[in-house]
Amino acid sequence: MAYSSADGRRVFLTYRTVFTGPHAQIRKSKKVREVIEQHRGSFKLLIKDFGFDKIADIVKTLLDQRVFESELKAKIAFPELSPARDVQRNESENDAARSAAEAIEELTSASDVKDLAMITRMITFQRAILEPAAKIAPSLYPSYLPYKIQYLILTIAQRQLEETLAKRCDKVPTSAVDNGSEAPLKEVFFSTNVLRHTAVHRLPTTARGIHKMIQSASRLAQTLGDHSRAAELENPHLEIGSRIRDMELNKNFLENRLDEQLQAISEQRAELDRKEREAIATMLQKDQENKLLIGSFLEDAVNITFGRPDEIGPVESTNMVNDAHESDVSDGDEHENVGAGLL
């Protein structure tokens, strides 16, 4: 079944979170339909708009093209999913990371977390994260998870690490630096310390920040020899990474679409401004033309009634007549100048 790129993109973005992992390897139509049916309740609107059969056909085609398996293939199939604001996006991520690092540093160096100044800074930080300043074209970056999910993930990771440290820390030499991940043990401990403070003090942090914290937690558990917990922590690490990519593909599309819409609106606004100037200029021009036409009618009427000037003799000019004539001429010139200025 033939379908438009817009339809394919919409189906891809909708089912990107469903056909991932093992489901991205499905190729049989029957199995594809079964998976779509399982999630029918979550995507009622799309099914209503497209119909079940059309969605199944599009998903099957995208699976055959391996679009669900590869972010690169997805961006090739749908170029509008590629980020168009790389600089703005990186700045947003860096600013959020710096804010989080500063908050952690203040917390670790403070002797009393309840200090009024500290609380004020914490509230300011949280508002800056959760209520970004409005911009003409706002960015959807950096990415954040719902705070409830952030808290759930970090508190579980913290509890897992505490249990690991309680059992394993005394069995590992302090000189251990090779944890099999090319990350020094000191850096891993620092990252897990950030995790603890973020969880305890409930600091909002970016999705990528959470991803890094869980990765560090898994590495620390691996270093301490708790391989079962390391594997448990690696699962959410991989899942978070996959979901971040899903979020960013959708954000890229939404930002790119907004940029296109704003560009179209800007062009429409320029066209409306041009039409406005043209309408005003036309009004002034038509008014002047009508004024001259009325003058010609009156001139003909006077000539018919009193005869032409050469028949009734010369008419003496007065200052009042001359002033009125000059005013009439300047009035016409002024209208022309206004029209020209608007054009």
Summary of the structure (lengths in Angstrom):
residues: 343
radius of gyration: 35.9
end to end distance: 51.7
largest distance: 127.9
contacts: 905
relative contact order: 0.08
helix: 77%
strand: 0%
